[in-house]
Amino acid sequence: MSKQNDRALRIYNEVLELDRLHYGLWQPDDELTIDNLKIAQERYESLLIDSIPNGVNSVLDVGCGTGIMSKRLIAEGYDVEGLSPDNNQQKLFTESLDVPFHHCIFEDFQPQKKYDCLIMSESAQYINLEKFFPAVNNALKANGHLIVCDYFVKNDASGILAKSGHNLENFLTRAKSAGFTIVQEKDITADVTKTLDIAKNFADKLFLAADIGTEKIRAKHPHLLRFLQWYFRKKIEKSKEQLALIDSVAFAENKSYNFFVFQSGA
């Protein structure tokens, strides 16, 4: 992952004090607070862990984040290993867990053993789709399970929201071609988008604070303000475009957040 991803992890972990990096699973009446976000993230994690099929022992946590879910898996009795190319994730994971960690992108992973189950919590979107299922089959036992919880792009998606995530129809077509069948599935889009709303509230407060903080400068030096707006116009335009990424309505129109349990037929 890039340095930008490393910085994003530090903001989540050090500024917002979030140990988990995924959207979370909200209930309709939950208020938009950081405490409720933490609860929603624990609920999301429980969905994945509770859905692990019977008979699974070895689990590879692909894109393991800070290692919180791996800790829960170990506490449940699973034989767990972590994988991530992110430097900060490697640091946080290895400092808190005494289990194998693989510092690489999943497509380059050369497993020394086959796993009963692979779990991908918002990490599937970063894996090259052409290499995705061959790499899964390379790491998974025959008749093993793949759990994917992530957002996907709809066929009619447009704009910046169409640029991140795999196309859902294409992903499922490739899964079927690779010999995977869906054991369990659920569209949880409506249950995750409150995380975007809380991010939007946070961004609005930052913009308001910046607006208040520059009131005197804008009043005394309007010409300087106009120059700065012109000079930084590309960055300002890009920032406005990025706000679409935390628009929950636009997200639901362009993306689908899905939970899948696949079983390999190999």
C-alpha positions as CSV (number, residue, x, y, z in Angstrom):
1,M,0.0,0.0,0.0
2,S,1.1,3.6,-0.4
3,K,2.2,6.1,2.2
4,Q,-1.2,7.7,1.8
5,N,-2.8,4.4,3.1
6,D,-0.3,4.4,6.0
7,R,-1.3,8.0,6.9
8,A,-5.0,7.0,6.7
9,L,-4.3,4.2,9.2
10,R,-2.6,6.5,11.6
11,I,-5.5,8.9,11.5
12,Y,-8.0,6.1,12.2
13,N,-5.8,4.6,15.0
14,E,-4.1,7.7,16.6
15,V,-6.5,10.5,16.0
16,L,-10.0,8.9,16.1
17,E,-8.7,6.0,18.4
18,L,-10.3,3.4,16.2
19,D,-8.7,0.0,16.2
20,R,-10.8,-1.3,13.4
21,L,-10.7,0.1,9.9
22,H,-13.9,-1.1,8.3
23,Y,-17.3,0.5,7.9
24,G,-19.2,-1.2,10.7
25,L,-22.7,-2.6,10.9
26,W,-25.2,-0.1,12.1
27,Q,-28.7,-0.5,13.5
28,P,-31.5,1.9,12.3
29,D,-31.8,3.8,15.6
30,D,-28.0,4.2,16.3
31,E,-27.0,7.8,16.8
32,L,-24.0,9.1,14.8
33,T,-21.3,9.0,17.5
34,I,-17.7,7.6,17.6
35,D,-18.8,5.3,20.4
36,N,-21.6,3.9,18.3
37,L,-19.2,3.5,15.4
38,K,-17.0,1.3,17.5
39,I,-20.0,-0.8,18.5
40,A,-21.0,-1.0,14.8
41,Q,-17.5,-2.2,13.9
42,E,-17.6,-4.9,16.6
43,R,-21.0,-6.0,15.3
44,Y,-19.6,-6.2,11.7
45,E,-16.7,-8.3,12.9
46,S,-19.1,-10.7,14.7
47,L,-21.0,-11.2,11.5
48,L,-17.9,-12.4,9.8
49,I,-16.7,-14.6,12.7
50,D,-20.2,-16.1,13.4
51,S,-20.5,-17.0,9.7
52,I,-17.3,-19.2,9.6
53,P,-18.6,-22.6,8.6
54,N,-18.2,-25.7,10.8
55,G,-15.0,-27.6,10.4
56,V,-12.8,-24.6,9.8
57,N,-9.6,-24.6,11.8
58,S,-7.0,-22.6,9.9
59,V,-7.8,-19.0,8.8
60,L,-5.8,-16.5,6.8
61,D,-6.9,-12.9,7.6
62,V,-6.2,-11.1,4.3
63,G,-5.7,-7.4,4.9
64,C,-5.6,-7.9,8.6
65,G,-5.6,-4.3,9.7
66,T,-4.5,-3.8,13.2
67,G,-5.0,-7.4,14.1
68,I,-8.2,-6.9,16.2
69,M,-10.2,-9.5,14.3
70,S,-7.3,-11.9,14.3
71,K,-7.2,-11.6,18.1
72,R,-10.9,-12.5,18.3
73,L,-10.4,-15.4,15.9
74,I,-7.6,-16.8,18.1
75,A,-9.8,-16.4,21.2
76,E,-12.4,-18.5,19.4
77,G,-9.8,-21.2,18.9
78,Y,-8.9,-20.8,15.3
79,D,-5.3,-21.2,13.9
80,V,-4.8,-17.7,12.5
81,E,-2.2,-16.0,10.2
82,G,-2.3,-12.4,9.0
83,L,-1.4,-10.8,5.6
84,S,-1.0,-7.2,4.5
85,P,1.4,-5.2,2.4
86,D,0.9,-2.2,4.7
87,N,4.0,-1.2,6.9
88,N,1.9,0.2,9.8
89,Q,-0.4,-2.9,9.8
90,Q,2.7,-5.1,10.0
91,K,4.0,-3.1,13.0
92,L,0.7,-3.1,14.9
93,F,-0.1,-6.8,14.1
94,T,3.3,-8.2,15.0
95,E,3.6,-6.1,18.2
96,S,0.4,-7.5,19.6
97,L,0.2,-11.0,18.2
98,D,2.5,-13.9,18.2
99,V,1.3,-15.6,15.0
100,P,2.7,-15.7,11.5
101,F,2.4,-12.4,9.5
102,H,2.9,-12.2,5.7
103,H,4.1,-8.8,4.5
104,C,3.1,-8.8,0.9
105,I,0.3,-8.2,-1.5
106,F,-2.1,-11.2,-1.7
107,E,-1.4,-11.7,-5.4
108,D,2.3,-12.4,-4.6
109,F,1.6,-14.6,-1.6
110,Q,3.3,-18.0,-1.8
111,P,1.7,-20.1,0.9
112,Q,3.6,-22.8,2.7
113,K,0.3,-24.5,3.5
114,K,-3.3,-24.5,2.5
115,Y,-6.0,-22.8,4.6
116,D,-9.5,-23.9,5.5
117,C,-10.8,-20.3,5.2
118,L,-9.7,-16.9,3.9
119,I,-11.3,-13.8,5.3
120,M,-11.3,-10.5,3.4
121,S,-12.8,-7.6,5.2
122,E,-12.7,-4.6,2.8
123,S,-9.5,-6.0,1.3
124,A,-10.9,-7.7,-1.8
125,Q,-11.2,-4.3,-3.5
126,Y,-7.4,-3.8,-3.5
127,I,-6.6,-7.2,-5.2
128,N,-6.2,-7.4,-8.9
129,L,-9.3,-9.1,-10.1
130,E,-7.6,-11.1,-12.9
131,K,-5.3,-12.6,-10.3
132,F,-7.9,-12.7,-7.5
133,F,-9.4,-16.2,-7.7
134,P,-6.2,-18.0,-8.9
135,A,-4.5,-16.6,-5.8
136,V,-7.4,-17.7,-3.6
137,N,-7.3,-21.2,-5.1
138,N,-3.5,-21.2,-4.5
139,A,-4.0,-20.6,-0.8
140,L,-7.3,-22.5,-0.1
141,K,-7.8,-26.1,0.6
142,A,-10.1,-28.1,-1.6
143,N,-13.7,-27.3,-0.6
144,G,-12.4,-24.5,1.5
145,H,-14.3,-21.3,2.2
146,L,-13.7,-17.6,1.2
147,I,-15.5,-14.9,3.2
148,V,-15.7,-11.5,1.5
149,C,-17.3,-8.4,3.0
150,D,-16.7,-5.3,0.8
151,Y,-18.3,-2.7,-1.4
152,F,-18.7,-3.3,-5.1
153,V,-19.5,-1.1,-8.1
154,K,-22.9,-1.3,-9.8
155,N,-23.2,-1.6,-13.6
156,D,-24.6,1.9,-14.0
157,A,-22.2,3.6,-11.6
158,S,-20.6,6.9,-12.6
159,G,-18.2,9.6,-11.4
160,I,-15.6,9.2,-8.7
161,L,-17.6,6.4,-6.9
162,A,-17.3,4.2,-10.0
163,K,-13.5,4.2,-9.7
164,S,-12.9,2.2,-6.6
165,G,-14.0,-1.4,-6.0
166,H,-14.7,-4.3,-8.3
167,N,-17.8,-4.5,-10.5
168,L,-20.2,-6.8,-8.6
169,E,-21.4,-8.7,-11.7
170,N,-17.9,-9.2,-13.0
171,F,-16.7,-10.4,-9.6
172,L,-19.5,-13.0,-9.3
173,T,-18.9,-14.2,-12.8
174,R,-15.3,-14.7,-12.1
175,A,-16.1,-16.5,-8.9
176,K,-18.4,-18.9,-10.7
177,S,-15.8,-19.5,-13.4
178,A,-13.2,-20.3,-10.8
179,G,-15.4,-23.0,-9.3
180,F,-16.8,-21.1,-6.3
181,T,-20.4,-21.4,-5.2
182,I,-22.2,-18.9,-2.9
183,V,-23.1,-20.5,0.5
184,Q,-24.3,-17.3,2.1
185,E,-24.9,-13.8,0.9
186,K,-26.4,-10.5,2.1
187,D,-26.6,-7.0,0.8
188,I,-25.7,-4.8,3.8
189,T,-25.5,-1.4,2.1
190,A,-28.2,0.2,4.2
191,D,-26.4,-1.1,7.4
192,V,-23.0,0.4,6.6
193,T,-23.7,3.9,5.2
194,K,-24.1,5.6,8.6
195,T,-20.3,5.5,8.7
196,L,-20.2,7.8,5.7
197,D,-22.7,10.1,7.5
198,I,-20.5,10.4,10.5
199,A,-17.5,11.1,8.3
200,K,-19.5,13.8,6.5
201,N,-20.4,15.4,9.8
202,F,-16.8,15.4,10.8
203,A,-15.8,17.0,7.5
204,D,-18.5,19.6,7.7
205,K,-17.2,20.6,11.2
206,L,-13.7,21.0,9.9
207,F,-14.8,23.2,7.0
208,L,-16.9,25.3,9.4
209,A,-13.9,25.7,11.8
210,A,-11.7,26.7,8.8
211,D,-14.3,29.2,7.7
212,I,-14.6,30.8,11.1
213,G,-10.8,30.9,11.6
214,T,-10.3,32.8,8.3
215,E,-13.1,35.4,8.7
216,K,-10.7,38.3,9.6
217,I,-8.3,37.4,6.9
218,R,-11.0,37.3,4.3
219,A,-12.4,40.6,5.5
220,K,-9.1,42.4,5.6
221,H,-7.4,40.8,2.5
222,P,-10.0,39.9,-0.1
223,H,-7.4,40.2,-2.9
224,L,-5.1,37.8,-1.2
225,L,-8.0,35.4,-0.7
226,R,-8.9,35.5,-4.4
227,F,-5.2,34.9,-5.3
228,L,-5.0,31.9,-3.0
229,Q,-8.3,30.5,-4.3
230,W,-6.9,30.7,-7.9
231,Y,-3.5,29.3,-6.9
232,F,-4.9,26.3,-5.1
233,R,-7.9,25.9,-7.4
234,K,-7.0,22.4,-8.5
235,K,-6.6,21.2,-5.0
236,I,-9.8,22.8,-4.0
237,E,-11.7,21.2,-6.9
238,K,-10.1,17.8,-6.0
239,S,-11.2,18.2,-2.4
240,K,-14.8,19.0,-3.4
241,E,-14.8,15.9,-5.6
242,Q,-13.5,13.8,-2.8
243,L,-16.5,14.8,-0.7
244,A,-18.6,12.6,-3.0
245,L,-16.9,9.6,-1.5
246,I,-18.6,10.3,1.9
247,D,-22.0,11.0,0.5
248,S,-24.1,8.1,1.7
249,V,-26.9,8.7,-0.9
250,A,-24.5,8.8,-3.8
251,F,-22.7,5.7,-2.4
252,A,-25.9,3.7,-2.3
253,E,-26.7,4.8,-5.9
254,N,-23.4,3.7,-7.2
255,K,-22.2,0.9,-5.0
256,S,-23.4,-2.2,-3.2
257,Y,-21.9,-3.4,0.0
258,N,-22.1,-7.2,0.1
259,F,-21.3,-10.0,2.5
260,F,-20.5,-13.4,0.8
261,V,-19.4,-16.8,2.0
262,F,-18.1,-18.8,-1.0
263,Q,-17.0,-22.5,-1.1
264,S,-14.4,-23.8,-3.4
265,G,-15.3,-26.7,-5.6
266,A,-11.7,-27.5,-6.4
